[in-house]
Amino acid sequence: MKRFLFAIGACSILFSVVACGNNPAVQSSTMDRSEPDYKTKDGQSIASWVKKTENQKAVCEVLRTAKQNGIPSSSPEATQLVAQRFELHPAEAEIVAIYAIEFGCPDLQ
């Protein structure tokens, strides 16, 4: 069973239980910290990388090709293609694809 912890200000909400302050029961239920660092191989942040016009265009081309092959641009399959093409973690590829669709290739929305 997965447990989700959401932080809002100084309070934490664990499902329907609300706890504020230094409640050890809530503090011991932390989210998975093994998330990717969201950096490219050269150390640039993913957000900075995708904001570059030439990178947006390249991502858009991958997504357009996927769409021509019957794969929706916002699907997990399209995200996987972006991850493979640019050697990104799947979570990073999802960020890149969403940003590119919104700002670089609105025709794919």
Buried (B, 14 or more C-beta within 10 A) or exposed (E): EEEEBEEEEEEBBBEEEEBEEEBEEBEEBEEEEEEEEBBBEEEEEBEEBBBEEEBBEBBBEBBBEBBEEEBEBBBEEBBBBBBEBBEBBBBBBBBBBBBBBEEBBEEBE
